[in-house]
């Protein structure tokens, strides 16, 4: 299985997000099929707003953000980050890709 075959569908699942200044609270990246999968936990620098999302990339394409969530509650976002981290570390690639495509 290769990411490229799913990239078109993954990109359909991407939403537009704010380009406001953010600082990284935590992040994770690992090899995934023929590319990488990553998880990002950001804090907006001008507010108490946080965001968490997954990205999947190959050498020349990226689908980001996937499974995006935002909240003003840091504890909610820490839990979501941990949930997604455990998920991408334990699940099979096809299950992860399908969840990202379906936005669940």
Secondary structure, DSSP 4 states (H G I P E B T S, - for coil): --THHHHHHHHHT--------EEEEEEEEEEETTEEEEEEEEEETTSS-EEEEEEEE-SS-EEEEEEEEEES-HHHHHHHHHHHHHHHHHS-HHHHHHHHHHT-
